[in-house]
Each structure stands twice: as structure tokens, then as C-alpha cells.
Amino acid sequence: MQWLLDNLVSSQATFKLVCIGGQVLNSLPVYETFATYADERKRLIDAIHAEGISGVIFLTGDRHHSELSLLDEPGFAPIYDLTTSPLTSSPNPKGSNEANALRVPGTFVGERNFALLDFSGTRANRAVRISLCNSNGVELWARTLNAADLKKGKGK
């Protein structure tokens, strides 16, 4: 954990992508979510907030469904969690019934899918377009995150 935090603090990247097997932001402590480890999850989020780290996007999976989660608290930089799975295994459409309080409306996908991340713009105006596509490559939804929107204090 300390290694991760040290590297997030020292990173000059606009977007700090953290790849991890299970969901970090999902608020429901079930299956492959970091919420089942409440103390560690709190420590990680508190440290990101305390250090003023912006641009954090967790790339997660292993839930057999996909969704975008957002932790957007006043006075802190927003934190995203893009969960994408599965592409080849069986999907779990019942995941839409999970009470993930941080799920961005309209982003749940309960069929086979994959995500594309397209980075563009100058350093000062960098953006990432996240799109989720079904296994045939048909786009199901897309969101664009701009660097300016990921700065401290932009929360609700």
C-alpha cells in the first residue's frame, strides 16, 4: 500500500491508472470488492484525499459485469473506478441489483463487453474518453473525463 501511495504522490501524470483485480470504490462489501476490507479501503481513500492526489482512475474487473463508479466528495479530487468484465466468461446481469451507491447512472452493463480508453489533448487540456463496447464492438456507453474535472475541490 505504501509503495502505491508513494508512486501516486510522486506521479506527474494527468491520469493515474491503477489496475487491480477487484473493485475499489463499490460501496457494497460483497464478492470481489475492496469494501470487504473496509479498513484498507478507508486507508487508501483517506491517503489519496490527504495527499491531494488528482486524476486517479482504478481499472478493475472480476465482477462479471461492468460499471463506472465515482467518489466525488466536496473539497477532494474525484476518484473513478472503471470495472470491465467479462469479455469471454459468463456475464452477471443480476449485478444491476447491487446497491453500489457510487455507480454512475447509465453505466451498468450485464453482458460480455470490453472498455476502450482514448487519451487526447495537450498536457494542460488532457482528456480520456472511456467507452464500453459489447463483444461485437458496438459502443454501449461513453464518458469523457477532462483533466480540469479531476482537480481538488470540484466535488459535489
C-alpha positions as CSV (number, residue, x, y, z in Angstrom):
1,M,0.0,0.0,0.0
2,Q,2.8,2.4,0.9
3,W,4.5,1.7,-2.5
4,L,1.3,2.6,-4.3
5,L,0.7,5.8,-2.3
6,D,4.3,6.9,-2.8
7,N,4.1,6.5,-6.5
8,L,0.7,8.2,-6.7
9,V,2.1,11.1,-4.8
10,S,5.2,11.5,-7.0
11,S,3.4,10.9,-10.3
12,Q,3.2,13.9,-12.6
13,A,0.7,12.1,-14.9
14,T,-2.6,13.8,-15.6
15,F,-4.4,10.4,-15.2
16,K,-3.1,7.9,-12.7
17,L,-4.4,4.5,-13.7
18,V,-4.3,1.8,-11.0
19,C,-5.0,-1.7,-12.2
20,I,-6.3,-4.0,-9.6
21,G,-8.4,-7.2,-9.7
22,G,-11.5,-6.3,-7.7
23,Q,-13.5,-3.1,-7.4
24,V,-12.1,-0.4,-5.1
25,L,-14.9,2.1,-5.0
26,N,-18.0,-0.1,-5.0
27,S,-19.6,0.6,-1.6
28,L,-21.1,-2.9,-1.2
29,P,-18.9,-5.4,0.7
30,V,-19.6,-8.5,-1.5
31,Y,-17.5,-10.7,-3.7
32,E,-14.5,-9.0,-5.4
33,T,-14.8,-5.5,-3.8
34,F,-12.3,-3.7,-1.7
35,A,-15.3,-2.8,0.6
36,T,-14.9,-6.3,2.1
37,Y,-11.6,-4.9,3.5
38,A,-13.1,-1.7,5.0
39,D,-10.1,-0.5,6.9
40,E,-7.7,-0.9,4.0
41,R,-10.2,0.8,1.6
42,K,-10.6,3.7,4.0
43,R,-6.9,4.0,4.4
44,L,-6.4,4.1,0.7
45,I,-9.1,6.7,0.0
46,D,-8.1,8.8,3.0
47,A,-4.5,8.9,1.9
48,I,-5.5,9.9,-1.7
49,H,-7.5,12.7,-0.2
50,A,-4.9,13.8,2.4
51,E,-2.2,13.9,-0.2
52,G,-4.3,15.8,-2.7
53,I,-3.8,13.3,-5.4
54,S,-5.9,14.0,-8.5
55,G,-6.6,12.0,-11.6
56,V,-6.9,8.6,-10.0
57,I,-8.8,6.0,-12.1
58,F,-8.9,2.5,-10.8
59,L,-9.2,-0.1,-13.6
60,T,-10.9,-3.1,-12.1
61,G,-12.7,-6.3,-13.1
62,D,-13.6,-9.8,-11.9
63,R,-17.3,-8.9,-11.3
64,H,-18.8,-10.4,-14.4
65,H,-20.5,-7.1,-15.1
66,S,-19.2,-3.6,-15.9
67,E,-19.9,-0.2,-14.4
68,L,-18.3,3.2,-13.7
69,S,-18.1,4.3,-10.1
70,L,-17.4,7.8,-8.8
71,L,-16.4,9.0,-5.4
72,D,-16.9,12.8,-5.5
73,E,-16.7,14.4,-2.1
74,P,-16.6,18.2,-1.5
75,G,-13.0,19.5,-1.1
76,F,-11.3,16.5,-2.7
77,A,-10.5,15.4,-6.2
78,P,-12.9,12.9,-7.6
79,I,-11.8,9.2,-7.8
80,Y,-13.1,6.9,-10.5
81,D,-13.3,3.1,-10.7
82,L,-13.9,1.6,-14.2
83,T,-14.9,-2.0,-13.8
84,T,-15.0,-4.0,-17.0
85,S,-15.7,-7.7,-17.2
86,P,-16.3,-10.2,-18.7
87,L,-15.2,-10.5,-22.3
88,T,-15.2,-14.3,-22.6
89,S,-16.8,-15.7,-19.5
90,S,-20.4,-15.7,-18.4
91,P,-21.8,-12.3,-17.5
92,N,-23.8,-11.5,-14.4
93,P,-26.8,-9.3,-15.4
94,K,-28.1,-9.5,-11.8
95,G,-25.3,-7.2,-10.7
96,S,-27.5,-4.3,-11.6
97,N,-29.5,-5.1,-8.4
98,E,-26.4,-4.5,-6.3
99,A,-26.7,-1.3,-4.2
100,N,-23.4,0.3,-5.3
101,A,-24.1,3.8,-4.1
102,L,-21.2,5.2,-6.2
103,R,-22.3,3.7,-9.6
104,V,-22.6,6.4,-12.2
105,P,-26.1,6.1,-13.6
106,G,-26.4,4.6,-17.0
107,T,-23.1,2.7,-16.9
108,F,-24.1,-0.8,-15.8
109,V,-23.5,-3.4,-18.4
110,G,-24.5,-7.1,-17.7
111,E,-23.4,-8.6,-21.0
112,R,-19.9,-9.6,-22.4
113,N,-18.0,-6.4,-23.1
114,F,-14.7,-4.5,-23.1
115,A,-13.5,-1.0,-22.5
116,L,-11.5,1.4,-24.6
117,L,-9.6,4.4,-23.2
118,D,-8.7,7.1,-25.6
119,F,-6.3,9.8,-24.3
120,S,-6.1,13.1,-26.1
121,G,-5.2,16.8,-25.8
122,T,-2.3,18.8,-24.6
123,R,-0.9,18.3,-21.1
124,A,-2.9,21.2,-19.8
125,N,-6.1,20.1,-21.5
126,R,-5.8,16.3,-21.4
127,A,-8.9,14.2,-21.6
128,V,-9.7,10.5,-21.6
129,R,-12.7,9.1,-23.4
130,I,-13.9,5.9,-21.8
131,S,-16.2,3.8,-23.9
132,L,-17.7,0.4,-23.2
133,C,-18.5,-1.9,-26.1
134,N,-20.2,-5.2,-26.3
135,S,-18.3,-8.3,-27.6
136,N,-19.3,-7.3,-31.2
137,G,-17.6,-3.9,-30.8
138,V,-20.9,-1.9,-30.6
139,E,-20.5,1.0,-28.2
140,L,-22.9,0.8,-25.3
141,W,-21.9,4.0,-23.5
142,A,-19.1,6.6,-23.4
143,R,-18.0,9.2,-20.9
144,T,-15.2,11.8,-21.3
145,L,-13.2,12.8,-18.3
146,N,-11.3,16.1,-18.6
147,A,-8.2,16.9,-16.6
148,A,-9.8,20.0,-15.2
149,D,-12.8,18.0,-13.8
150,L,-10.4,15.8,-11.8
151,K,-8.9,18.5,-9.7
152,K,-9.4,19.0,-6.0
153,G,-12.5,20.9,-4.9
154,K,-14.6,20.1,-7.9
155,G,-16.8,17.7,-5.9
156,K,-20.5,18.0,-5.2
